[in-house]
Amino acid sequence: MLTDESRLGKAEAHLVPDVCLYLQATAVLPDKKVVQARSDDGVMFEVAYDKLVVATGSQGSTFGIPGVFQHTHFLRDVHQ
């Protein structure tokens, strides 16, 4: 029996064109459908998108930073 991974194949990041890892999104421009980003070495660039998914994980974290709760809107579900 074939597993999903063996049927679909397993792609490594260096084999997939136009894949960027470990970027910091600095701005989202929904009117232009562009995300402005910075790489680990400080290079700034823009990434165009058709659909944008913001997936921060299963639980928001404040990392102990003062004022986060007062100035943040935590997304709990897709309707927010």
Buried (B, 14 or more C-beta within 10 A) or exposed (E): EEEEEEEEEEEEEEEEEEEEEEBEEEEBEEEEEBBBBEEEEEEEEEBEEEEEEEEEEEEEEEEEEEEEEEEEEEEEEEEE
